[in-house]
Amino acid sequence: MKKRFTTLCKPIIEAGLVAMLLLLSTLLSAQDLVIPKISSEWEPHTQYSMSVKRERLIAHLKAYDAKIMDFNARCGAIPIDNAALISACEQESAILDKESDLIDKEIEIYKADFDYTEKIYTAYKNQKEIQAKQQKEIEAMLPGMIVEQKQLIQQRSPNKNAIGIINSYKNKIPPVPQKRFDELEPGDVLLVAPDDLIGHAIRLGDWMGSLSTESSASHTVTYLKEINGQKFFLDNTPFHGPIIISEKQLNEKYGNRKMDVAKTAFLGVAEPLKPEEAEALFKSAIEMQAANLNSGNTNFGAWGKNDIVCSEASWTLINSTKHKIPGTDFGIKSAIVNFSPADFYAMKQYFLITPLKY
């Protein structure tokens, strides 16, 4: 970056040589230094930020270039007997060396910022192209999806509780329970009400984080499958982490507590898991339990890298099937957990909530 002549001439340099040196200095000036230009395709605020940095760098280079031109004019040809001027020029040369090094660093920083911004924009552009392609694929599939949904609607069996629900709305009384314990299906999430101060505190915190008091639960348990007449569930609690428990263990721990059931749905219409999805759910539960056991039953919590709370475990299991449920919509709460018991109640497009009756 040093574009000046720090080796001072001891004999008097002829005028022609001085002119040649000054011309060479100009050719090596800041004007000819390559600084990547800002892309017009970047976001406006990014263009502005990088433009400010670039203009500051160019201004510094121009100022430095002017100093070099002045230095070469004064120190390019010094008589050997002018010791005072030689000494002054040597000191000035050292100062210019330091400024040259500083400019080198500024250029490195600018280029690093430029490369990073270009990398981010390229990734963003690629993602937009992928999204546009996916959108076209979805639009192409839409006619077939509509036909399939119509077929699924036609294949649905009548809801045996429909008349009771309609009457409950007409008469303004609570609807009849829609889910009995022996009617549980894989993927159903039990929403367990609190029965102690800790549980009530958890529910209160969930209410505050969700800006809603609709939820009646402080804990969740996920029904997996029935084996030899015995139902099995995934439970996730402090000091134990995600583990699979039996129907008997469930009743011993939570049998005296009020429960609701959250069933996966699409736009308010229940969608039970298909057999292959139920198997995928059970496999994911086994893997979750194995990872927890390998860590020493410590995978419960809201802060650790691999830690999840009860509702996040239920949410993760459901997302191991074709049902892809987004995380919580509430920004304050999302800083702590990805999914809470209250989200099952809030996301009515993804879940149907009914009381559980033993």
matplotlib code that plots the C-alpha trace (Angstrom):
import matplotlib.pyplot as plt

x = [0.0, 3.1, 2.9, 5.8, 9.6, 11.0, 14.6, 15.8, 18.0, 21.4, 22.5, 20.3, 17.8, 17.4, 14.1, 13.1, 13.5, 11.5, 8.7, 8.7, 8.6, 5.7, 3.8, 4.4, 3.1, -0.1, -0.7, -0.4, -2.7, -6.0, -8.0, -6.8, -7.1, -9.9, -12.6, -15.7, -18.7, -22.1, -24.6, -27.9, -29.7, -29.0, -31.6, -31.7, -30.5, -27.6, -26.7, -26.7, -24.6, -22.0, -21.9, -21.1, -18.2, -16.9, -17.1, -15.2, -12.5, -12.2, -12.0, -9.2, -7.4, -7.7, -6.3, -3.5, -2.8, -2.5, 0.0, 2.1, 2.0, 3.2, 5.8, 7.3, 7.3, 9.3, 11.4, 11.9, 15.2, 17.2, 20.8, 23.2, 24.3, 20.7, 20.8, 17.9, 15.5, 16.7, 15.9, 12.5, 11.6, 12.7, 10.4, 7.5, 8.1, 7.8, 4.4, 3.2, 4.2, 1.9, -1.0, -0.4, -0.7, -3.9, -5.4, -4.5, -6.4, -9.4, -9.4, -9.3, -12.2, -14.3, -13.6, -14.5, -17.8, -18.4, -17.8, -20.0, -22.8, -22.5, -22.6, -25.7, -27.4, -26.6, -28.0, -31.1, -31.5, -31.1, -33.7, -36.1, -35.6, -36.3, -39.4, -40.6, -40.0, -41.9, -44.8, -45.1, -45.0, -47.7, -49.8, -49.4, -50.4, -53.4, -56.0, -55.1, -55.0, -58.5, -59.8, -58.0, -59.5, -62.9, -62.4, -61.2, -64.2, -66.5, -64.7, -65.1, -67.4, -70.2, -69.3, -71.4, -71.3, -72.4, -76.0, -75.0, -72.6, -75.1, -77.7, -75.1, -74.6, -78.3, -79.0, -75.8, -74.6, -71.2, -71.0, -70.8, -67.3, -66.1, -63.2, -63.2, -59.9, -60.5, -61.0, -57.5, -55.6, -51.9, -50.8, -53.5, -52.0, -53.4, -53.5, -53.2, -54.6, -52.4, -53.0, -50.3, -48.8, -46.0, -48.5, -50.7, -47.6, -46.6, -50.1, -50.2, -46.8, -48.2, -51.3, -49.1, -46.8, -49.7, -51.9, -54.8, -56.4, -58.1, -55.7, -56.5, -53.3, -49.9, -48.5, -48.8, -48.5, -48.6, -50.4, -48.2, -49.9, -51.5, -49.5, -51.2, -54.1, -51.9, -51.7, -48.3, -47.5, -44.5, -44.1, -41.5, -40.9, -38.1, -35.4, -36.7, -36.7, -38.7, -39.6, -42.3, -44.8, -47.6, -51.3, -51.0, -48.2, -50.2, -53.2, -51.1, -49.5, -52.3, -55.5, -57.0, -56.4, -58.7, -57.6, -58.4, -57.3, -55.7, -56.2, -54.4, -56.6, -56.6, -58.6, -60.7, -61.4, -59.8, -57.1, -56.1, -52.7, -52.4, -50.8, -47.4, -47.5, -48.4, -45.4, -43.1, -44.4, -43.7, -40.2, -39.5, -40.6, -38.2, -35.3, -36.2, -36.2, -32.9, -31.2, -32.5, -31.3, -27.8, -27.6, -28.5, -32.2, -31.4, -33.1, -35.9, -35.8, -36.1, -32.4, -30.1, -29.0, -30.9, -33.5, -37.2, -40.2, -43.3, -45.2, -42.1, -41.8, -45.4, -44.9, -41.7, -43.4, -46.3, -43.9, -42.2, -45.3, -46.7, -48.3, -45.9, -47.0, -45.2, -43.8, -45.5, -46.8, -46.0, -42.7, -42.2, -42.8, -40.7, -37.6, -38.0, -39.9, -40.9, -44.3, -46.3, -49.6, -51.5, -50.5, -52.5, -55.6, -54.6, -53.8, -57.3, -56.4, -54.1, -55.8, -59.3, -59.6, -62.2, -62.6, -61.3, -63.6, -62.4]
y = [0.0, 2.3, 4.4, 6.8, 6.8, 6.5, 6.0, 9.6, 10.6, 11.7, 13.3, 15.9, 14.1, 15.5, 17.2, 14.5, 11.7, 13.7, 14.1, 10.3, 9.5, 11.9, 10.3, 6.8, 8.0, 9.3, 6.0, 4.1, 6.5, 5.8, 6.6, 3.3, 1.1, -1.5, -1.2, -3.4, -1.4, -1.7, -4.0, -2.3, -5.5, -5.4, -4.2, -0.4, -0.1, -2.4, -0.4, 2.8, 1.3, -0.1, 3.0, 5.1, 2.8, 2.9, 6.7, 7.1, 4.7, 6.5, 9.9, 8.6, 7.1, 10.5, 12.4, 9.9, 10.2, 14.0, 13.6, 11.2, 13.7, 16.5, 14.2, 13.2, 16.9, 17.9, 14.9, 13.3, 15.1, 16.4, 17.8, 15.6, 18.5, 19.4, 17.2, 19.0, 18.3, 14.7, 14.2, 15.8, 13.7, 10.5, 11.3, 12.2, 8.9, 6.9, 8.6, 7.9, 4.2, 4.0, 5.6, 3.2, 0.2, 1.7, 2.1, -1.5, -2.7, -0.5, -2.0, -5.5, -4.7, -3.2, -6.2, -8.6, -6.7, -6.7, -10.4, -11.3, -9.1, -10.6, -14.1, -13.3, -11.7, -14.7, -17.1, -14.9, -14.7, -18.5, -19.0, -16.6, -18.6, -21.9, -20.4, -19.2, -22.7, -24.3, -21.9, -22.9, -26.6, -26.1, -24.2, -27.1, -29.6, -27.5, -29.0, -32.5, -31.5, -30.1, -33.4, -35.4, -33.2, -33.7, -37.4, -37.4, -35.4, -37.9, -40.8, -39.3, -41.2, -39.3, -37.6, -39.4, -36.4, -33.9, -33.6, -33.2, -30.4, -28.6, -28.8, -27.5, -24.4, -23.8, -24.3, -22.5, -25.4, -27.1, -29.7, -33.4, -34.9, -36.0, -38.2, -41.1, -42.6, -45.8, -43.8, -42.2, -42.3, -42.1, -38.5, -37.3, -34.9, -35.0, -31.4, -31.9, -29.3, -28.2, -29.6, -27.7, -24.3, -25.0, -26.2, -23.1, -20.9, -22.6, -22.1, -18.4, -17.8, -19.5, -17.2, -14.1, -15.2, -16.1, -13.1, -15.5, -17.4, -20.0, -22.8, -25.0, -27.0, -26.8, -30.1, -32.3, -36.1, -37.6, -40.9, -43.2, -46.6, -49.6, -52.8, -56.0, -54.0, -51.5, -47.9, -46.2, -42.5, -40.1, -38.0, -35.3, -34.1, -32.5, -35.0, -37.7, -36.1, -37.6, -41.2, -43.7, -44.6, -47.1, -46.5, -47.6, -45.1, -42.4, -43.0, -43.1, -39.7, -37.8, -39.8, -37.4, -34.3, -32.8, -33.3, -32.1, -33.8, -32.0, -33.8, -32.9, -31.1, -29.2, -26.0, -27.2, -30.7, -33.6, -35.5, -38.7, -40.1, -42.7, -46.1, -45.3, -41.9, -43.5, -45.7, -42.7, -41.0, -44.1, -44.4, -40.7, -41.2, -44.2, -42.1, -39.2, -41.5, -43.1, -39.7, -38.7, -41.9, -41.5, -38.0, -39.2, -38.3, -34.6, -33.6, -31.6, -27.8, -24.6, -23.5, -26.4, -27.1, -30.4, -29.6, -29.4, -28.9, -31.3, -29.3, -29.1, -32.9, -33.3, -30.7, -32.4, -35.8, -34.5, -32.8, -36.2, -37.0, -35.2, -32.6, -29.7, -27.4, -24.0, -22.8, -20.4, -17.1, -15.1, -13.3, -12.9, -16.6, -17.8, -16.5, -19.3, -22.2, -23.1, -24.4, -24.3, -25.9, -22.8, -23.0, -26.2, -24.1, -21.1, -22.8, -23.9, -24.4, -27.3, -28.8, -29.7, -29.5, -31.7, -32.8, -36.2, -38.6, -41.9]
z = [0.0, 0.4, -2.7, -2.1, -2.3, 1.1, -0.1, -0.2, -3.1, -2.0, -5.3, -6.9, -9.1, -12.5, -13.4, -15.8, -13.3, -10.7, -13.2, -13.9, -10.1, -9.6, -12.5, -11.1, -7.7, -9.3, -11.2, -7.9, -6.1, -4.2, -7.3, -8.9, -5.9, -6.5, -3.8, -4.6, -5.5, -3.8, -5.5, -6.4, -5.7, -2.0, 0.5, 0.6, 4.2, 3.4, 0.4, 2.5, 5.3, 2.9, 0.8, 3.8, 4.7, 1.1, 0.8, 4.1, 2.9, -0.5, 1.3, 3.5, 0.5, -1.4, 1.6, 1.9, -1.8, -1.5, 1.3, -0.9, -3.7, -1.4, 0.2, -3.2, -4.3, -1.3, -0.6, -4.0, -4.7, -1.8, -2.0, 0.0, 2.1, 3.3, 6.4, 8.1, 5.3, 5.0, 8.7, 8.4, 5.4, 7.2, 10.1, 7.8, 5.9, 9.2, 9.9, 6.5, 6.9, 9.9, 8.1, 5.2, 7.5, 9.0, 5.5, 4.7, 7.8, 6.8, 3.4, 4.8, 7.1, 4.3, 2.0, 4.8, 5.4, 1.6, 1.2, 4.2, 2.9, -0.6, 0.9, 2.9, -0.1, -2.3, 0.3, 0.6, -3.2, -3.5, -0.7, -2.6, -5.8, -3.9, -2.4, -5.8, -7.2, -4.2, -4.7, -8.4, -7.4, -4.8, -7.3, -9.8, -7.1, -5.8, -8.2, -7.1, -3.4, -3.7, -5.2, -2.5, 0.3, -1.1, -1.2, 2.4, 3.5, 1.8, 3.6, 7.1, 9.4, 11.2, 14.5, 17.0, 19.3, 16.7, 17.7, 21.4, 20.5, 18.4, 21.2, 23.7, 21.6, 21.2, 24.9, 26.0, 28.2, 28.1, 25.3, 26.1, 26.3, 22.9, 24.0, 26.4, 27.7, 25.8, 22.6, 22.7, 19.4, 18.8, 18.8, 21.2, 23.7, 27.3, 28.7, 32.4, 34.9, 37.9, 41.4, 43.4, 43.7, 41.2, 38.6, 39.2, 38.9, 35.6, 34.2, 35.4, 33.7, 30.5, 30.6, 30.9, 28.1, 25.9, 26.8, 27.3, 30.2, 27.9, 28.8, 31.8, 31.7, 33.2, 31.9, 28.8, 28.1, 24.7, 23.9, 21.8, 21.2, 22.8, 23.2, 24.5, 25.8, 27.7, 26.6, 26.6, 26.8, 26.7, 29.8, 30.4, 33.9, 36.0, 37.2, 34.8, 31.4, 28.4, 29.3, 28.2, 30.9, 31.0, 31.5, 35.1, 35.8, 34.1, 36.3, 39.4, 38.6, 37.0, 37.4, 40.0, 37.8, 35.2, 31.6, 28.1, 24.9, 22.0, 18.7, 15.5, 13.0, 9.7, 9.7, 12.6, 11.2, 13.1, 11.4, 13.2, 12.4, 9.8, 10.9, 9.4, 11.1, 14.4, 14.0, 13.2, 16.3, 18.5, 17.0, 17.7, 21.3, 21.7, 20.3, 22.6, 25.6, 24.5, 24.2, 27.6, 29.2, 27.6, 29.1, 32.6, 32.6, 32.3, 29.1, 30.8, 31.0, 29.1, 28.9, 28.0, 24.5, 24.3, 27.0, 26.3, 28.5, 28.5, 25.8, 23.6, 23.8, 22.7, 19.9, 18.7, 18.5, 16.5, 14.1, 13.5, 11.4, 8.4, 10.7, 10.9, 13.6, 13.9, 17.1, 19.5, 18.1, 21.2, 21.0, 24.8, 25.4, 22.4, 24.1, 26.7, 25.0, 21.5, 22.5, 25.7, 26.9, 26.1, 22.4, 22.1, 23.0, 21.0, 17.7, 16.8, 13.2, 14.2, 17.2, 18.5, 22.3, 24.1, 27.7, 28.6, 30.3, 31.9]

ax = plt.figure().add_subplot(projection="3d")
ax.plot(x, y, z, "-o")
ax.set_aspect("equal")
plt.show()
